[in-house]
Amino acid sequence: MDMNISHTWAMKRGVFSLNNLIYVNKEKLEFHLTNGRISYIMKVMPKIKQLESVYFGKAVHVQKDLHNLDEYEPGSGCQIFSNTGIASLEHRRQEYPTYGSTDFRKPAFKIKYDDGDKISNFQYDSYQVLDGVPYYKDMPHVRYADDAATLVILLKDQYSDLEFKLNYTIFPDIDIIVRNAEFFNPGQKAYHLLAAKSASLDLPTSNYDLVTLNGAWARERHVNRTPLRPGIQEIGSVRGATGHIHDPFIALADKNTTQNLGNVIGMTLMYSGNHQETIDVNTYGVTRIMTGINDVDFDWILEPMSNFVTPQAVLSFSDKGFNGLSHNYHDLIRDHIIEKRWQNPKRPVLINNWEATYYDFNEEKLVKLAKEAKDIGCDLFVLDDGWFGHRTTDTGSMGDWEVDKKKLPEGLEHLVNRIQSLDMKFGLWFEPEALSMDTDLYKDHKSWLLGNNKKHLSQGRNQYLVDFANPAAVNFLFKKMNKIIDKIHPDYIKWDMNRNITEPYSNYLPKDEQGEVFHRYILGVYHLYQMLTEKYPDILFESCAGGGGRYDLAMFYYAPQAWTSDDTDAYERWQIQTGTSYVYPPAVMGSHVSIVPNHQTGRVTPLHSRVNIAMFGTYGYEFDLTKLSPEEKEELKKGTKQFHHFHDLIFKGDFYRLEPSDQNHGAWEVNSKDKKHAVVCYFYGLSEPNHGYYHVKLAGLDSDQLYEINGKRKLYGDELMNIGLPLTEDFRGREDEYWSQTKTDFDTKIFELKAINE
C-alpha cells in the first residue's frame, strides 16, 4: 500500500484524523490502524452504537468509508430493534461482545448490577488518538515505544454510570496490535465484574487450523495443531499461574500455512495468573477468539471511583508463516518488554549446583564445584535450593530464609567471598511465595497462609503458599529478602514457584471479595518483583515455576530470562524449545547442559548435542563438573567458547524453525538482521543404518549472497533456500573416514554461514 497517497487523500478530504498509523473517519466513526503491512479495521454500528469488527490481516487500502465492506443479511434470530434492518448481534462481528441482547455466544465481559441483573448496554461515546503506549504502574505492559500510536475508544453503559475504554496500540516496525480494556466506576454504587477479557476478535470464517502449546511438567509447550470445529474449544488455567499445561497463546492458521509460508493470526496474553483462551465457531461459520483472565472464581467488585485494568493481549498477523509470527513476538519481547538494562548485555555462563548436589552440600563442596566451573569458562555460580533453615529434603523451612549454619557455618557472606575470589559472580535461589508450617513465619503470622484454616488444605511439594493478596505479607518478604541481598550483593536471583493455588482463600480479604484472590495474588507477585527490580536494577533475575509453569510475557517484564523446563534432556529440550520459540525468543530461554543418564528421562545423549541445544538459550551447566573426564572438560570448554561466539547472533537474530523431512529430523536456524551471518543446528533422533542423503532448506537468507559454510562449502542464498544445505559430507577419497566415524542416537551438527565476496 502506498502510504503517502493515503495520507494525501486523507488530508484533502478533511474527514480523517490521522497519526501516521491510525486513520479515523470522524463522520462515519470508522477506524483503520495500519503500518503498511497489517491492517486492523473496525467501526461503530449505527443506532445501537456498539463496535463492529471489520478486518484484521494483511494491509489493505485506507478507504473514504467502509460501505463496500458492509454485510447486512438479517438472518433468523432476535433483533434488538424491530423493522430497522439491523441484524441481531448473533449475526454481527463484534469488537468487545456483551452478554445477552441477542448474542448467544460467550461475552468478553459480564457485569452484575445491584438488582442481580447482568445485561449491559455499553455504547460508543468518544475516541482519542495518543502517541506511545499505555502505562500501568501495577501491571506489566508493553513499553519503550514512543513511535507507536494508541487508539482509545470510550464506551458508556446506558443502564449505569459505568464506562470502559478499549485500547489499541500499533507499531510502525512490528506487525503487532496490543489490546486491553479499562473499566471505571465514576458513580456511587458498587458493581460486580464477573468477566473481563483483554481482547476479542470475530473472524468471518472458520476455515482455520488451531495451534496451541500444551504439555505438562517436564514436557511443556509441545505444538498441537488441529482443524477448527463448530462449537467451543478452550484452553486455560485455574492454578493461580499460567501453568505447564496450556501456554496463554493461540494461533489460527490457514490450512496450507507452513513455517515460512501462509497466513496466521496469533493472540497471546501478558499475564501470569489464571488465563482463558476461547475459540467459538458459531452456526454461521464465524470464529470468535478471546483471551484474558479466567472467569472461574473471578468476581471483582468495582467500588465507586475505582477502576479495573485487564492485562494486555498481543495480537499479531503474519503472511510469512509461523516463523513470521514468531519474529513479531520475539522483536516485541526483546525491544518492548524486557527492561532496557538487559536488552543488550551478554548473559553470563552459569553453573547451578542443583543437579550436582541437590541438598547434600557444604562450603568446600560448592567451592570445589565453582573452581571446576571457572576452568570451563563459567562466569556465574548459582546456589540453588537448600541453603536455608534445616532443609535437607523438600519437607520444610520455606519462609524463614535464614542460612543453614550446619551446611554453611561461616554464613553466605564467606561463601560469596570465596566464589568472587575466583573472579566469578554469585547467584542465589529463592522461593518467596512458599510457606512451611515448621517456620517462624507461619507461627508468627498464621493468617498469612493462603487458604481457609478451618478447612482441609492440600500440600504441593510438601509446602503451602504465602497470601500474596495481603500487602503486609508481601512487604514482609521484601524486607526479608532485602536483608540477605544487602549482605551478600548477589549478581543473579532465581525466583522459583513450585506449587499452585489449590484452595483460593485469603484471610486478609472480606468474604464478599474472595472472588478477587487469584488476581490480587498475582498483583502481589508483580509488586514484589517491582520493588526488588527497582531497588536492585543490576541483579539479573531468572523466573522459574517448577520449570516452565509460569512462562508468559508478563514475567519477562521483570525477569529477562526464565527457566524453560525442569527437563534438561537434549531430545526433550529440542521439542520443548521448538514449541517455546513460537512465542518466546532464545534470548529468554533458560537452557543448561546436564548429566547423563538424564535425571528426568534416564536418556543418554551425546555431550556435544547437549551443548548445541543449550546454546540456543541463556546457556549454563547443571551437573557435577568434578566428576568429568579430561576429554569431557575440554568439550565443555569448547562449548562455552561456542556459546560466546554465537551469543549476539542467537540473542538478537531472527530464529527459524526449519521444515523437518520427518519426525526423526529437525533443524533450527538463526540469521543476523543484515543476513550476513547465520547458524544452523541440525538434529536427528535415532541413528539409521545405511541412510540416504539428507539436506535441509534454509530460510531468510539473501538470495544473491554467497555464503561460506563451516569454512568449506560455498553456496548462494538461493541454493541454500531452494536446494538445501547438504547435511552429508563429500567422502570421495576419504572412504576410510566414512566407515570409521562415530555414529550415535540424538546427534546434532552445527553449521556456521558467513557472507563472503565472490
JOSULBEL-V731024 format. One record per backbone hydrogen bond with DSSP energy under -1.0 kcal/mol. NH is the residue of the N-H (numbers start at 1). CO is the residue of the C=O. E is the energy in kcal/mol with one decimal. If there is no record, write none. Layout:
# JOSULBEL-V731024
nh=NH co=CO e=E
nh=NH co=CO e=E
This chain:
# JOSULBEL-V731024
nh=3 co=1 e=-1.2
nh=6 co=2 e=-1.7
nh=7 co=3 e=-2.4
nh=8 co=4 e=-2.3
nh=9 co=5 e=-2.4
nh=10 co=6 e=-2.4
nh=11 co=7 e=-2.4
nh=12 co=8 e=-2.0
nh=13 co=9 e=-2.2
nh=14 co=10 e=-1.6
nh=17 co=24 e=-1.5
nh=19 co=22 e=-1.3
nh=21 co=19 e=-1.2
nh=23 co=32 e=-2.7
nh=24 co=17 e=-2.1
nh=25 co=30 e=-2.8
nh=26 co=15 e=-1.9
nh=26 co=24 e=-1.0
nh=29 co=25 e=-1.7
nh=30 co=25 e=-1.2
nh=31 co=42 e=-3.1
nh=32 co=23 e=-2.8
nh=33 co=40 e=-3.0
nh=34 co=21 e=-2.6
nh=35 co=38 e=-1.2
nh=39 co=57 e=-2.6
nh=40 co=33 e=-2.6
nh=41 co=55 e=-3.2
nh=42 co=31 e=-2.2
nh=43 co=52 e=-2.1
nh=44 co=29 e=-2.1
nh=45 co=50 e=-3.3
nh=48 co=46 e=-3.0
nh=49 co=45 e=-1.8
nh=52 co=43 e=-3.5
nh=53 co=93 e=-2.4
nh=54 co=41 e=-2.3
nh=55 co=41 e=-1.9
nh=57 co=39 e=-2.0
nh=59 co=37 e=-2.1
nh=69 co=66 e=-1.9
nh=70 co=67 e=-1.7
nh=91 co=88 e=-1.9
nh=95 co=51 e=-1.6
nh=103 co=100 e=-1.3
nh=108 co=97 e=-2.5
nh=110 co=195 e=-1.9
nh=112 co=192 e=-3.0
nh=113 co=117 e=-3.2
nh=116 co=113 e=-2.2
nh=123 co=156 e=-2.7
nh=124 co=49 e=-3.5
nh=125 co=154 e=-2.9
nh=126 co=154 e=-1.3
nh=128 co=152 e=-2.2
nh=130 co=150 e=-3.0
nh=132 co=148 e=-2.8
nh=143 co=336 e=-3.0
nh=148 co=145 e=-1.5
nh=149 co=170 e=-2.1
nh=150 co=130 e=-3.1
nh=151 co=168 e=-3.1
nh=152 co=128 e=-2.9
nh=153 co=166 e=-2.4
nh=154 co=126 e=-2.8
nh=155 co=164 e=-2.7
nh=156 co=123 e=-2.5
nh=157 co=162 e=-2.7
nh=158 co=121 e=-2.0
nh=163 co=184 e=-2.0
nh=164 co=155 e=-2.4
nh=165 co=182 e=-2.3
nh=166 co=153 e=-2.4
nh=167 co=180 e=-2.6
nh=168 co=151 e=-2.2
nh=169 co=178 e=-2.5
nh=170 co=149 e=-2.6
nh=176 co=174 e=-2.2
nh=177 co=315 e=-2.7
nh=178 co=169 e=-2.1
nh=179 co=313 e=-2.9
nh=180 co=167 e=-1.2
nh=182 co=165 e=-2.3
nh=183 co=308 e=-3.1
nh=184 co=163 e=-2.8
nh=185 co=306 e=-2.6
nh=191 co=302 e=-1.5
nh=192 co=112 e=-1.9
nh=193 co=300 e=-3.8
nh=194 co=110 e=-2.7
nh=195 co=110 e=-1.3
nh=197 co=108 e=-3.4
nh=198 co=291 e=-1.9
nh=199 co=291 e=-1.7
nh=201 co=289 e=-2.4
nh=203 co=287 e=-3.3
nh=208 co=206 e=-2.2
nh=209 co=253 e=-2.8
nh=210 co=226 e=-3.5
nh=211 co=251 e=-2.7
nh=212 co=224 e=-2.4
nh=214 co=222 e=-2.6
nh=215 co=245 e=-1.8
nh=219 co=216 e=-2.3
nh=222 co=214 e=-3.3
nh=224 co=212 e=-2.7
nh=226 co=210 e=-2.3
nh=228 co=208 e=-2.3
nh=231 co=281 e=-2.7
nh=233 co=279 e=-2.9
nh=235 co=277 e=-2.2
nh=237 co=275 e=-2.5
nh=243 co=549 e=-2.7
nh=247 co=213 e=-2.5
nh=249 co=247 e=-2.7
nh=250 co=267 e=-2.3
nh=251 co=211 e=-1.7
nh=252 co=265 e=-2.7
nh=253 co=209 e=-2.6
nh=254 co=263 e=-2.3
nh=257 co=254 e=-1.9
nh=258 co=261 e=-3.1
nh=264 co=318 e=-2.1
nh=265 co=252 e=-2.6
nh=266 co=316 e=-2.8
nh=267 co=250 e=-2.6
nh=268 co=314 e=-1.8
nh=269 co=248 e=-1.7
nh=270 co=312 e=-3.0
nh=271 co=269 e=-1.4
nh=276 co=292 e=-1.9
nh=277 co=235 e=-2.7
nh=278 co=290 e=-1.8
nh=279 co=233 e=-3.1
nh=280 co=288 e=-2.9
nh=281 co=231 e=-2.6
nh=282 co=286 e=-2.3
nh=285 co=282 e=-2.0
nh=287 co=203 e=-2.1
nh=288 co=280 e=-2.7
nh=289 co=201 e=-2.5
nh=290 co=278 e=-2.1
nh=291 co=199 e=-1.9
nh=292 co=276 e=-1.0
nh=294 co=274 e=-1.1
nh=298 co=295 e=-2.1
nh=299 co=515 e=-1.9
nh=300 co=193 e=-2.5
nh=302 co=191 e=-3.6
nh=303 co=301 e=-1.3
nh=305 co=185 e=-2.7
nh=306 co=303 e=-1.6
nh=308 co=183 e=-2.4
nh=310 co=181 e=-2.7
nh=313 co=179 e=-3.4
nh=314 co=268 e=-3.2
nh=315 co=177 e=-3.3
nh=316 co=266 e=-2.3
nh=318 co=264 e=-2.2
nh=321 co=262 e=-2.8
nh=322 co=258 e=-1.7
nh=323 co=259 e=-3.1
nh=324 co=320 e=-1.3
nh=325 co=321 e=-1.7
nh=326 co=322 e=-2.5
nh=327 co=323 e=-2.5
nh=328 co=324 e=-1.6
nh=329 co=325 e=-1.8
nh=330 co=326 e=-3.3
nh=331 co=327 e=-2.5
nh=332 co=328 e=-2.0
nh=333 co=329 e=-2.6
nh=334 co=330 e=-2.7
nh=335 co=331 e=-2.4
nh=336 co=332 e=-2.7
nh=337 co=333 e=-1.1
nh=338 co=333 e=-2.5
nh=342 co=339 e=-2.1
nh=343 co=340 e=-1.6
nh=351 co=380 e=-2.3
nh=352 co=621 e=-2.6
nh=353 co=382 e=-1.9
nh=357 co=353 e=-2.7
nh=358 co=354 e=-2.8
nh=360 co=357 e=-1.9
nh=361 co=359 e=-1.3
nh=363 co=407 e=-1.0
nh=366 co=362 e=-2.1
nh=367 co=363 e=-2.6
nh=368 co=364 e=-2.4
nh=369 co=365 e=-1.9
nh=370 co=366 e=-2.4
nh=371 co=367 e=-2.4
nh=372 co=368 e=-1.8
nh=373 co=369 e=-2.2
nh=374 co=370 e=-2.6
nh=375 co=371 e=-1.8
nh=376 co=372 e=-1.1
nh=377 co=374 e=-1.3
nh=378 co=373 e=-2.7
nh=379 co=349 e=-3.1
nh=380 co=349 e=-1.8
nh=381 co=425 e=-2.7
nh=382 co=351 e=-2.9
nh=383 co=427 e=-2.7
nh=389 co=402 e=-3.1
nh=391 co=388 e=-1.7
nh=392 co=390 e=-1.1
nh=400 co=397 e=-1.0
nh=404 co=387 e=-2.3
nh=408 co=404 e=-2.8
nh=411 co=408 e=-2.2
nh=415 co=411 e=-1.3
nh=416 co=412 e=-3.0
nh=417 co=413 e=-2.4
nh=418 co=414 e=-1.8
nh=419 co=415 e=-2.4
nh=420 co=416 e=-3.0
nh=421 co=417 e=-1.7
nh=422 co=419 e=-1.3
nh=423 co=420 e=-2.0
nh=425 co=379 e=-3.2
nh=427 co=381 e=-2.9
nh=428 co=492 e=-1.9
nh=429 co=383 e=-1.8
nh=430 co=494 e=-2.7
nh=434 co=431 e=-1.7
nh=435 co=464 e=-1.9
nh=436 co=398 e=-2.6
nh=443 co=439 e=-2.1
nh=444 co=440 e=-2.8
nh=445 co=441 e=-1.6
nh=448 co=445 e=-1.9
nh=449 co=446 e=-1.5
nh=450 co=465 e=-2.8
nh=451 co=505 e=-2.2
nh=455 co=452 e=-2.1
nh=460 co=463 e=-2.1
nh=463 co=460 e=-1.1
nh=464 co=435 e=-3.2
nh=466 co=433 e=-2.8
nh=467 co=448 e=-3.1
nh=468 co=466 e=-1.4
nh=470 co=467 e=-1.6
nh=474 co=470 e=-1.7
nh=475 co=471 e=-2.6
nh=476 co=472 e=-2.0
nh=477 co=473 e=-2.1
nh=478 co=474 e=-2.0
nh=479 co=475 e=-2.1
nh=480 co=476 e=-2.2
nh=481 co=477 e=-2.7
nh=482 co=478 e=-2.5
nh=483 co=479 e=-2.1
nh=484 co=480 e=-1.2
nh=485 co=481 e=-3.0
nh=486 co=482 e=-3.1
nh=488 co=484 e=-2.0
nh=489 co=485 e=-2.8
nh=491 co=426 e=-3.1
nh=492 co=426 e=-1.1
nh=493 co=540 e=-2.3
nh=494 co=428 e=-2.1
nh=495 co=542 e=-2.4
nh=496 co=430 e=-2.9
nh=501 co=239 e=-2.6
nh=505 co=503 e=-1.1
nh=513 co=510 e=-2.0
nh=514 co=511 e=-1.0
nh=516 co=513 e=-1.9
nh=517 co=514 e=-1.2
nh=520 co=516 e=-2.8
nh=521 co=517 e=-2.7
nh=522 co=518 e=-1.8
nh=523 co=519 e=-2.1
nh=524 co=520 e=-1.9
nh=525 co=521 e=-1.8
nh=526 co=522 e=-2.4
nh=527 co=523 e=-2.3
nh=528 co=524 e=-2.3
nh=529 co=525 e=-2.4
nh=530 co=526 e=-2.9
nh=531 co=527 e=-2.5
nh=532 co=528 e=-2.3
nh=533 co=529 e=-2.9
nh=534 co=530 e=-2.0
nh=535 co=531 e=-1.9
nh=536 co=532 e=-2.6
nh=539 co=536 e=-1.6
nh=540 co=491 e=-2.6
nh=542 co=493 e=-2.6
nh=543 co=561 e=-2.0
nh=544 co=495 e=-1.8
nh=545 co=547 e=-2.2
nh=549 co=545 e=-2.0
nh=557 co=554 e=-1.3
nh=558 co=555 e=-1.2
nh=559 co=555 e=-3.1
nh=562 co=588 e=-2.8
nh=563 co=543 e=-2.7
nh=564 co=590 e=-1.3
nh=573 co=569 e=-3.2
nh=574 co=570 e=-1.9
nh=575 co=571 e=-1.2
nh=576 co=572 e=-2.8
nh=577 co=573 e=-3.1
nh=578 co=574 e=-1.3
nh=579 co=575 e=-2.2
nh=580 co=576 e=-2.6
nh=581 co=577 e=-1.8
nh=582 co=579 e=-1.5
nh=583 co=580 e=-1.6
nh=584 co=580 e=-2.7
nh=588 co=585 e=-1.9
nh=589 co=586 e=-1.3
nh=590 co=562 e=-3.4
nh=593 co=620 e=-2.7
nh=598 co=603 e=-2.4
nh=602 co=598 e=-2.2
nh=610 co=606 e=-1.9
nh=611 co=607 e=-2.2
nh=612 co=608 e=-2.5
nh=613 co=609 e=-2.3
nh=614 co=610 e=-1.9
nh=615 co=611 e=-1.7
nh=616 co=613 e=-1.2
nh=617 co=615 e=-1.3
nh=618 co=589 e=-3.2
nh=621 co=350 e=-2.6
nh=622 co=593 e=-2.6
nh=625 co=623 e=-1.1
nh=627 co=624 e=-1.4
nh=628 co=625 e=-1.3
nh=633 co=629 e=-2.4
nh=634 co=630 e=-2.0
nh=635 co=631 e=-1.9
nh=636 co=632 e=-2.1
nh=637 co=633 e=-2.3
nh=638 co=634 e=-2.1
nh=639 co=635 e=-1.8
nh=640 co=636 e=-2.6
nh=641 co=637 e=-2.1
nh=642 co=638 e=-2.5
nh=643 co=639 e=-2.3
nh=644 co=640 e=-2.2
nh=645 co=641 e=-2.3
nh=646 co=642 e=-2.1
nh=647 co=643 e=-1.0
nh=650 co=646 e=-2.8
nh=651 co=647 e=-2.7
nh=652 co=648 e=-2.0
nh=653 co=649 e=-2.1
nh=654 co=671 e=-2.9
nh=656 co=669 e=-3.6
nh=658 co=667 e=-2.3
nh=665 co=662 e=-1.5
nh=666 co=683 e=-2.2
nh=668 co=681 e=-2.3
nh=669 co=656 e=-2.2
nh=670 co=679 e=-2.3
nh=671 co=654 e=-2.3
nh=672 co=677 e=-2.9
nh=675 co=672 e=-1.9
nh=678 co=753 e=-2.2
nh=679 co=670 e=-2.0
nh=680 co=751 e=-2.7
nh=681 co=668 e=-2.2
nh=682 co=749 e=-2.8
nh=683 co=666 e=-3.0
nh=684 co=747 e=-2.2
nh=685 co=664 e=-2.3
nh=696 co=725 e=-1.6
nh=698 co=720 e=-2.3
nh=705 co=702 e=-1.6
nh=707 co=715 e=-2.9
nh=708 co=754 e=-2.9
nh=709 co=713 e=-3.1
nh=710 co=752 e=-2.7
nh=712 co=709 e=-2.4
nh=715 co=707 e=-2.3
nh=717 co=705 e=-2.2
nh=718 co=703 e=-1.9
nh=720 co=716 e=-2.3
nh=721 co=717 e=-2.0
nh=722 co=718 e=-2.1
nh=723 co=719 e=-2.1
nh=724 co=719 e=-2.6
nh=725 co=696 e=-3.3
nh=727 co=694 e=-2.6
nh=734 co=731 e=-2.8
nh=738 co=734 e=-1.5
nh=739 co=735 e=-2.0
nh=740 co=736 e=-1.3
nh=741 co=737 e=-1.0
nh=746 co=685 e=-4.9
nh=749 co=682 e=-2.1
nh=751 co=680 e=-2.7
nh=753 co=678 e=-3.0
nh=754 co=708 e=-2.0
nh=755 co=676 e=-2.7
nh=756 co=706 e=-2.7
